[in-house]
Amino acid sequence: MTSNPRRAVLLAALCLTTVSTSVLAQPTQVKPGFNIFSEQQDIEIGRQSATEAERQLPMLNDRRVDSFVNEIVRRLAAGAPGAKFPYQIRVVNASDINAFTLPGGFMYVNRGLIDAARSEPELAGVLAHEMAHVALRHGTHQASKAYMTQAGIGILGGLLGGGRNPSQIFQVIGGLGLNALFLKFSRDDENQADTVGAQIMARAGYDPRSMADFFQVLRAQQKSDPGRLAQFFSDHPAPADRENRIRQEAQRIGAVRTSQEVGGFAQVQSQLRGMGRAPSMQQVARGEAPRNTGSRQRTPADQRNPDDRYPATGSGGSYGQAGRIETPSSRLATYRQRQGFFSIQHPDNWRPFEPDNGYGVTIVPEGGVVDTGDGQQSIVYGVIVNHYDPFESRNTSRAPTLDEATRDLITQVTQSNSYLRATGSRRRETIDGQPALSQVLSGRSPVTGEEERVTIFTRQLPDGHVIYSLFIAPGREYSTLAPLFSRMVRTLQVDDEVAHR
């Protein structure tokens, strides 16, 4: 047979190109974001948050099931990047298809998710995704960003004292426990967790394509029973083309030497189904299902004193003794943010406290802060002005509207101060010549035992962020102070050209 030299050259070039492409394809490198917390603080924050979570959730407490999922976690953890966190997982007795993780390696998976998975590798894919959030320190990364831009959102921590101790910084952004900073990630975070989770799976001997397979299962389940997945898709906003991205990462990783599975997946599923249908989280929230089942298994999360409580509205240095405050002076002083971002007038017998970093100010009268008795202080009377970067803007390609940003901010405030509820309708306002909104929140303060009222004002900035003000006072005196608060908000002036990121 006569050979074709030109064809042979083309084939050789094609083979060379194929080999070169294969050699050049490498797993995606993911760099964690900045973080003001230490790795040890991740563990401590996670441990305390886990204790709070387990007070609120119905834990399954079945040794065989917990042993099975923890064996998968141990296998995955051997290939997790970054710090060697003490990864551990517990099963929540809930029918909702969901899983979540807290800083430092404290992981949770619902019975409903184990039931929905079709194989051990699919379950391992979800757990690897959650583990990636821990390894990349997404929770405390978001907490760090929140501190830099939100210091003062309902909590004084670190402002009055002027310090920036990370253990106090956390109080500035909402208190320890279940909150959006740990349970609601951006699409970029989810994309990173998919990528690193696929890499963790491969190192553990699981085919990373099983993660993509399970997300297909979730999409099918969403069509047939959307209620079971509502919380999952709320907590895990899906990046575009999620399954394709995971499969592309699997191609970059290359061939995986799969290992023998932990085993027992079918038996665990059968055991769980034999327990009858688990309650939904809505039933748990309505008190229609017990919070805990089975015998309690002690975990590192139990090391915290169960009598510990979190302050509802404040921490930081003390400023006087709480009680009825002196009548606000009719003479106004002007506070100007050090970078020229905003200015606001206040009674000259009220004192402004400015953080070392960030853009906010907290202005309180003598007696406006109460010591909660646990080394923390809470605002009883006062005003907070600050900048807020809505979570909404991190999950969409467009800037959020003022309504969306305000709703998002109210969610963060009420999650951090769970006794507060919105009352009445949102009102249209004007701040410094621009459209604004206001919303009244109220509830019985766990600190004073009395009604507390907070009015939130928001004004949008050109990039979709907002500048907001919180006006805080006991309900019994709010009508007396309302004219002062209205006067103060009318003096708020904003320079939209000043950088606030």
C-alpha positions as CSV (number, residue, x, y, z in Angstrom):
1,M,0.0,0.0,0.0
2,T,1.3,3.4,-0.9
3,S,1.6,5.7,2.0
4,N,0.5,9.4,1.9
5,P,3.3,11.5,3.4
6,R,1.1,14.5,3.8
7,R,-1.6,12.5,5.6
8,A,1.0,11.0,7.9
9,V,2.3,14.4,8.8
10,L,-1.3,15.6,9.5
11,L,-2.0,12.6,11.7
12,A,1.3,13.1,13.6
13,A,0.4,16.8,14.2
14,L,-3.1,15.9,15.4
15,C,-1.7,13.3,17.8
16,L,0.9,15.8,19.0
17,T,-1.9,18.4,19.5
18,T,-4.0,15.8,21.4
19,V,-1.1,14.9,23.7
20,S,-0.2,18.5,24.3
21,T,-3.8,19.4,25.2
22,S,-3.9,16.4,27.6
23,V,-0.7,17.4,29.2
24,L,-1.7,21.1,29.6
25,A,-5.1,20.3,31.1
26,Q,-4.8,20.7,34.8
27,P,-7.3,20.8,37.7
28,T,-8.6,24.4,38.2
29,Q,-6.7,26.3,40.8
30,V,-9.0,28.0,43.3
31,K,-7.7,30.7,45.6
32,P,-9.5,31.4,48.9
33,G,-10.6,35.0,49.6
34,F,-9.1,37.2,52.3
35,N,-9.9,36.3,55.9
36,I,-9.4,38.2,59.2
37,F,-10.1,35.0,61.2
38,S,-7.5,32.4,62.1
39,E,-8.1,28.7,61.2
40,Q,-8.5,28.0,64.9
41,Q,-11.2,30.7,65.2
42,D,-13.0,29.0,62.3
43,I,-13.1,25.9,64.5
44,E,-14.3,27.7,67.6
45,I,-16.9,29.7,65.6
46,G,-18.1,26.5,64.0
47,R,-18.3,24.6,67.3
48,Q,-20.4,27.3,68.9
49,S,-22.6,27.6,65.8
50,A,-23.1,23.8,65.8
51,T,-24.3,23.9,69.4
52,E,-26.9,26.5,68.5
53,A,-27.9,24.6,65.3
54,E,-28.4,21.4,67.3
55,R,-30.7,23.2,69.7
56,Q,-32.9,24.1,66.8
57,L,-32.8,21.0,64.5
58,P,-34.3,17.6,65.0
59,M,-31.1,15.4,65.1
60,L,-31.5,11.8,64.1
61,N,-29.0,10.4,66.6
62,D,-28.7,7.0,65.0
63,R,-25.2,5.5,65.5
64,R,-25.2,3.3,62.4
65,V,-26.3,6.1,60.0
66,D,-23.9,8.6,61.6
67,S,-21.1,6.1,61.4
68,F,-21.7,5.5,57.7
69,V,-21.8,9.2,56.7
70,N,-18.8,10.0,58.9
71,E,-16.8,7.3,57.2
72,I,-17.4,8.9,53.9
73,V,-16.4,12.3,55.4
74,R,-13.2,10.9,56.8
75,R,-12.3,9.5,53.4
76,L,-13.0,12.8,51.7
77,A,-11.2,14.8,54.4
78,A,-7.9,13.0,53.6
79,G,-7.9,14.8,50.2
80,A,-9.3,18.2,51.3
81,P,-7.0,21.1,50.7
82,G,-6.0,23.7,53.2
83,A,-6.1,23.4,57.0
84,K,-6.8,20.0,58.5
85,F,-10.1,20.8,60.1
86,P,-11.8,18.3,62.4
87,Y,-14.4,17.3,59.8
88,Q,-17.5,15.6,61.2
89,I,-21.1,15.2,60.1
90,R,-24.4,14.6,61.7
91,V,-27.8,13.6,60.2
92,V,-30.8,15.8,60.6
93,N,-34.2,14.0,60.9
94,A,-35.9,16.1,58.2
95,S,-37.5,15.1,54.9
96,D,-36.2,18.2,53.1
97,I,-33.4,17.6,50.6
98,N,-30.6,19.7,52.0
99,A,-27.1,19.7,53.5
100,F,-25.1,22.5,55.0
101,T,-21.8,23.1,56.8
102,L,-20.4,25.5,59.4
103,P,-16.9,26.9,59.6
104,G,-14.3,24.6,61.0
105,G,-15.7,21.3,59.6
106,F,-19.1,20.9,61.2
107,M,-21.3,19.3,58.6
108,Y,-25.0,18.4,58.5
109,V,-27.1,16.3,56.0
110,N,-30.8,15.8,56.0
111,R,-32.4,12.3,55.9
112,G,-34.2,13.5,52.8
113,L,-31.0,14.0,50.9
114,I,-29.7,10.5,51.8
115,D,-33.0,9.1,50.6
116,A,-32.8,11.1,47.3
117,A,-29.3,9.9,46.4
118,R,-29.0,6.9,44.1
119,S,-25.6,5.7,45.2
120,E,-22.8,6.3,47.7
121,P,-20.7,8.4,45.1
122,E,-23.7,10.7,44.6
123,L,-24.0,11.3,48.3
124,A,-20.2,11.7,48.5
125,G,-20.5,14.4,45.8
126,V,-22.8,16.5,48.0
127,L,-20.6,16.0,51.0
128,A,-17.5,16.9,49.0
129,H,-19.2,20.1,47.8
130,E,-20.0,21.1,51.4
131,M,-16.5,20.2,52.6
132,A,-15.1,22.5,49.9
133,H,-17.0,25.4,51.5
134,V,-15.1,24.6,54.7
135,A,-11.7,24.1,53.1
136,L,-12.1,27.4,51.2
137,R,-13.3,29.1,54.4
138,H,-16.2,30.6,52.6
139,G,-18.2,31.2,55.9
140,T,-15.6,33.3,57.6
141,H,-14.5,34.9,54.3
142,Q,-18.0,36.3,54.0
143,A,-17.9,37.3,57.7
144,S,-14.7,39.1,57.0
145,K,-16.2,41.0,54.0
146,A,-19.3,41.8,56.1
147,Y,-17.2,43.3,58.9
148,M,-15.2,45.4,56.5
149,T,-18.4,46.9,55.0
150,Q,-21.1,46.4,57.6
151,A,-19.5,46.9,61.0
152,G,-22.4,48.1,63.1
153,I,-25.4,46.2,61.6
154,G,-27.5,46.1,64.7
155,I,-24.6,45.3,66.9
156,L,-21.9,47.6,68.5
157,G,-19.2,44.9,68.9
158,G,-15.7,46.4,68.7
159,L,-16.9,49.9,67.9
160,L,-17.2,51.3,71.3
161,G,-14.1,49.7,72.5
162,G,-12.2,50.7,69.3
163,G,-10.5,47.3,69.0
164,R,-10.6,44.7,66.3
165,N,-10.3,41.5,68.2
166,P,-11.6,38.9,65.7
167,S,-13.6,37.1,68.4
168,Q,-15.5,40.4,68.9
169,I,-15.6,41.3,65.2
170,F,-17.9,38.4,64.7
171,Q,-20.5,39.9,67.1
172,V,-20.5,43.0,64.8
173,I,-22.0,41.0,61.9
174,G,-24.8,39.1,63.6
175,G,-23.8,36.8,66.4
176,L,-22.8,33.2,66.4
177,G,-25.3,30.7,65.1
178,L,-27.4,29.9,62.0
179,N,-27.2,33.0,59.9
180,A,-26.9,33.9,56.2
181,L,-23.2,34.5,56.3
182,F,-22.6,30.8,56.8
183,L,-25.7,29.3,55.0
184,K,-26.2,31.5,52.0
185,F,-23.3,31.6,49.5
186,S,-22.9,33.4,46.3
187,R,-22.9,31.8,42.9
188,D,-19.1,32.3,42.7
189,D,-18.7,30.4,46.1
190,E,-20.9,27.6,44.8
191,N,-18.9,27.4,41.6
192,Q,-15.7,27.2,43.6
193,A,-17.2,24.5,45.9
194,D,-18.2,22.5,42.9
195,T,-14.7,22.7,41.5
196,V,-12.8,21.9,44.7
197,G,-15.4,19.3,45.7
198,A,-14.8,17.4,42.4
199,Q,-11.1,17.5,43.1
200,I,-11.7,16.2,46.7
201,M,-13.8,13.3,45.3
202,A,-11.1,12.3,42.8
203,R,-8.5,12.2,45.5
204,A,-10.8,10.0,47.7
205,G,-11.3,7.6,44.8
206,Y,-14.8,8.7,43.8
207,D,-15.7,9.6,40.2
208,P,-16.4,13.4,40.4
209,R,-19.0,13.0,37.6
210,S,-21.3,11.5,40.3
211,M,-21.6,15.1,41.7
212,A,-23.0,16.3,38.4
213,D,-25.3,13.3,38.2
214,F,-26.8,14.1,41.6
215,F,-27.5,17.7,40.6
216,Q,-29.4,16.3,37.7
217,V,-31.4,14.3,40.2
218,L,-32.1,17.4,42.2
219,R,-33.4,19.3,39.1
220,A,-35.8,16.4,38.4
221,Q,-36.9,16.3,42.1
222,Q,-37.5,20.1,42.0
223,K,-40.1,19.6,39.2
224,S,-41.9,16.8,41.0
225,D,-41.7,18.0,44.7
226,P,-40.3,21.6,44.8
227,G,-41.1,22.0,48.5
228,R,-38.5,19.5,49.5
229,L,-35.8,21.4,47.7
230,A,-36.8,25.0,48.4
231,Q,-34.2,25.5,51.1
232,F,-31.5,23.8,49.2
233,F,-31.8,26.1,46.2
234,S,-32.1,29.1,48.5
235,D,-28.9,28.2,50.3
236,H,-27.1,26.9,47.1
237,P,-27.8,29.3,44.2
238,A,-26.8,27.3,41.1
239,P,-24.1,28.6,38.9
240,A,-25.0,28.6,35.2
241,D,-24.3,25.2,33.5
242,R,-23.5,23.6,36.8
243,E,-23.4,20.0,35.6
244,N,-21.3,20.9,32.6
245,R,-18.8,22.8,34.7
246,I,-18.4,19.8,37.0
247,R,-17.9,17.4,34.0
248,Q,-15.4,19.8,32.5
249,E,-13.5,19.8,35.8
250,A,-13.6,16.0,35.8
251,Q,-12.0,16.1,32.3
252,R,-9.2,18.4,33.6
253,I,-8.6,16.0,36.5
254,G,-8.3,13.1,34.2
255,A,-8.7,9.4,34.9
256,V,-9.6,8.6,38.5
257,R,-8.4,5.4,40.2
258,T,-11.7,4.6,42.0
259,S,-11.5,2.9,45.3
260,Q,-13.7,0.4,47.0
261,E,-16.8,2.2,48.4
262,V,-17.4,2.5,52.2
263,G,-20.3,0.1,51.6
264,G,-23.7,-0.2,53.2
265,F,-25.5,2.6,51.3
266,A,-28.5,0.5,50.4
267,Q,-28.8,-0.8,53.9
268,V,-28.7,2.7,55.4
269,Q,-31.4,3.9,53.0
270,S,-33.5,0.9,53.8
271,Q,-33.1,1.6,57.6
272,L,-34.1,5.2,57.2
273,R,-37.1,4.4,55.1
274,G,-38.2,1.9,57.7
275,M,-38.4,4.7,60.3
276,G,-41.3,6.2,58.4
277,R,-41.4,9.7,56.8
278,A,-39.3,12.3,58.5
279,P,-41.0,15.6,59.4
280,S,-40.4,18.6,57.1
281,M,-38.5,21.6,58.4
282,Q,-41.8,23.6,58.2
283,Q,-43.4,21.1,60.5
284,V,-40.4,21.4,62.9
285,A,-40.7,25.2,62.8
286,R,-44.4,25.0,63.6
287,G,-43.7,22.8,66.6
288,E,-45.4,19.8,65.0
289,A,-42.4,17.5,65.3
290,P,-39.9,16.9,68.1
291,R,-36.6,18.7,67.9
292,N,-34.4,15.6,68.6
293,T,-34.9,11.9,68.3
294,G,-32.9,8.9,69.5
295,S,-30.0,8.8,72.0
296,R,-27.7,11.8,72.1
297,Q,-24.2,11.3,70.8
298,R,-21.6,13.6,72.2
299,T,-19.6,15.6,69.7
300,P,-17.0,18.4,70.0
301,A,-19.9,20.8,69.5
302,D,-21.1,19.9,72.9
303,Q,-18.1,21.4,74.7
304,R,-19.9,24.7,74.8
305,N,-21.8,25.7,77.9
306,P,-25.5,25.1,77.1
307,D,-26.5,28.1,79.1
308,D,-24.5,30.5,76.9
309,R,-26.6,33.2,75.2
310,Y,-25.9,35.6,72.4
311,P,-26.6,39.3,72.8
312,A,-29.5,40.3,70.5
313,T,-28.4,43.9,69.7
314,G,-24.9,44.6,70.7
315,S,-21.4,44.1,72.0
316,G,-18.4,46.3,72.6
317,G,-17.2,48.8,75.2
318,S,-19.6,50.2,77.7
319,Y,-20.9,53.8,77.5
320,G,-22.7,54.7,80.7
321,Q,-25.4,52.8,82.5
322,A,-28.6,52.0,80.7
323,G,-31.9,53.6,81.8
324,R,-33.9,56.7,80.8
325,I,-31.6,58.9,78.9
326,E,-31.1,62.7,79.2
327,T,-33.3,64.7,77.0
328,P,-31.6,65.0,73.6
329,S,-30.0,68.4,73.1
330,S,-31.6,70.8,70.6
331,R,-28.1,71.8,69.5
332,L,-26.9,69.6,66.7
333,A,-23.3,68.6,66.0
334,T,-22.2,67.2,62.6
335,Y,-20.5,63.8,62.2
336,R,-18.5,63.5,59.0
337,Q,-17.3,60.1,57.9
338,R,-13.5,60.2,57.7
339,Q,-13.4,59.5,54.0
340,G,-16.2,61.9,53.1
341,F,-18.7,59.2,52.3
342,F,-21.5,60.7,54.3
343,S,-22.3,63.2,57.1
344,I,-25.2,63.4,59.6
345,Q,-26.2,65.7,62.4
346,H,-27.0,64.5,65.9
347,P,-27.7,66.0,69.3
348,D,-24.4,67.3,70.8
349,N,-25.0,65.3,74.0
350,W,-24.9,62.1,71.9
351,R,-21.5,60.5,71.2
352,P,-20.4,59.0,67.8
353,F,-18.2,55.9,67.7
354,E,-16.4,55.1,64.5
355,P,-14.7,51.8,63.8
356,D,-11.1,51.5,62.8
357,N,-12.2,50.1,59.5
358,G,-15.3,50.3,57.4
359,Y,-17.7,53.1,56.7
360,G,-20.1,53.2,59.6
361,V,-20.8,55.1,62.7
362,T,-22.8,54.4,65.9
363,I,-24.2,57.4,67.7
364,V,-25.6,56.8,71.2
365,P,-26.6,59.0,74.2
366,E,-25.3,58.5,77.8
367,G,-27.2,55.5,79.1
368,G,-28.0,54.3,75.6
369,V,-26.0,51.0,76.0
370,V,-26.9,48.3,78.5
371,D,-24.5,45.6,79.8
372,T,-26.0,42.2,79.1
373,G,-24.1,40.6,82.0
374,D,-21.9,38.4,79.8
375,G,-19.3,40.9,78.8
376,Q,-21.3,42.3,76.0
377,Q,-23.3,45.5,75.6
378,S,-26.5,46.2,73.6
379,I,-27.9,49.3,72.2
380,V,-31.1,50.5,73.9
381,Y,-31.1,54.0,72.3
382,G,-29.0,55.0,69.4
383,V,-28.5,55.4,65.7
384,I,-26.3,53.4,63.3
385,V,-25.4,54.6,59.8
386,N,-23.4,52.3,57.5
387,H,-22.9,50.8,54.0
388,Y,-24.4,47.5,52.9
389,D,-23.5,45.3,50.0
390,P,-26.6,43.1,49.4
391,F,-26.3,39.4,49.1
392,E,-28.7,39.8,46.2
393,S,-26.0,41.6,44.2
394,R,-23.6,38.6,44.6
395,N,-26.1,36.1,43.1
396,T,-27.1,38.0,39.9
397,S,-25.4,39.6,37.0
398,R,-27.5,42.8,37.5
399,A,-27.5,45.3,40.4
400,P,-30.5,44.8,42.8
401,T,-33.2,47.3,43.0
402,L,-33.7,49.4,46.1
403,D,-36.6,47.2,47.1
404,E,-34.5,44.1,46.7
405,A,-31.6,45.5,48.5
406,T,-33.8,46.7,51.4
407,R,-35.5,43.3,51.7
408,D,-32.1,41.7,51.8
409,L,-30.9,44.0,54.5
410,I,-34.0,43.5,56.6
411,T,-33.5,39.7,56.3
412,Q,-30.0,40.1,57.7
413,V,-31.1,42.3,60.6
414,T,-34.0,40.0,61.6
415,Q,-31.9,36.8,61.3
416,S,-29.3,38.4,63.6
417,N,-32.0,39.7,65.9
418,S,-34.6,37.0,65.7
419,Y,-37.1,38.7,68.1
420,L,-37.6,41.6,65.6
421,R,-40.4,41.4,63.1
422,A,-41.5,43.9,60.4
423,T,-44.6,45.9,61.3
424,G,-46.6,47.8,58.8
425,S,-45.7,48.4,55.2
426,R,-42.5,49.7,53.7
427,R,-42.7,53.4,53.0
428,R,-41.2,55.6,50.3
429,E,-38.9,58.3,51.5
430,T,-36.3,60.7,50.2
431,I,-32.7,61.0,51.6
432,D,-30.4,63.7,50.2
433,G,-32.6,64.2,47.2
434,Q,-32.7,60.5,46.2
435,P,-35.4,57.8,46.6
436,A,-35.3,55.9,49.9
437,L,-37.3,53.4,51.8
438,S,-38.1,52.9,55.5
439,Q,-39.4,49.9,57.4
440,V,-40.3,49.6,61.1
441,L,-39.2,46.5,63.1
442,S,-40.4,45.7,66.6
443,G,-40.3,42.9,69.2
444,R,-39.7,42.2,72.8
445,S,-36.0,42.6,73.5
446,P,-34.4,39.7,75.3
447,V,-32.1,42.1,77.0
448,T,-34.6,44.6,78.5
449,G,-37.7,42.5,78.4
450,E,-39.5,45.5,76.9
451,E,-40.7,46.2,73.3
452,E,-37.9,47.5,71.2
453,R,-38.5,49.4,68.0
454,V,-36.1,49.8,65.1
455,T,-36.7,51.9,62.0
456,I,-34.5,51.1,59.0
457,F,-33.9,53.7,56.3
458,T,-32.2,52.8,53.0
459,R,-30.9,54.9,50.1
460,Q,-29.4,53.2,47.1
461,L,-26.0,54.0,45.7
462,P,-25.1,53.9,42.0
463,D,-23.6,50.4,42.1
464,G,-26.7,48.8,43.8
465,H,-25.3,49.0,47.3
466,V,-27.2,50.9,49.9
467,I,-26.4,53.3,52.7
468,Y,-28.7,52.6,55.6
469,S,-29.5,54.0,59.0
470,L,-31.0,52.2,62.0
471,F,-32.9,54.2,64.6
472,I,-33.3,52.2,67.9
473,A,-35.3,53.0,71.0
474,P,-37.7,51.3,73.5
475,G,-41.2,51.2,72.2
476,R,-42.5,53.3,75.1
477,E,-40.3,56.2,74.2
478,Y,-40.2,55.9,70.4
479,S,-42.9,58.4,69.7
480,T,-41.1,61.0,71.8
481,L,-37.8,60.4,69.9
482,A,-39.4,60.0,66.5
483,P,-39.2,63.8,65.6
484,L,-35.4,63.7,66.5
485,F,-34.9,60.6,64.3
486,S,-36.8,62.2,61.4
487,R,-34.7,65.4,61.8
488,M,-31.5,63.3,61.8
489,V,-32.4,61.4,58.7
490,R,-33.2,64.6,56.9
491,T,-29.6,65.8,57.5
492,L,-28.0,62.7,56.1
493,Q,-25.9,63.7,53.1
494,V,-24.2,61.2,50.9
495,D,-21.3,61.6,48.4
496,D,-22.0,59.0,45.7
497,E,-18.6,59.5,44.2
498,V,-16.6,58.4,47.3
499,A,-15.4,54.8,47.1
500,H,-17.2,52.5,49.5
501,R,-15.9,49.0,48.7
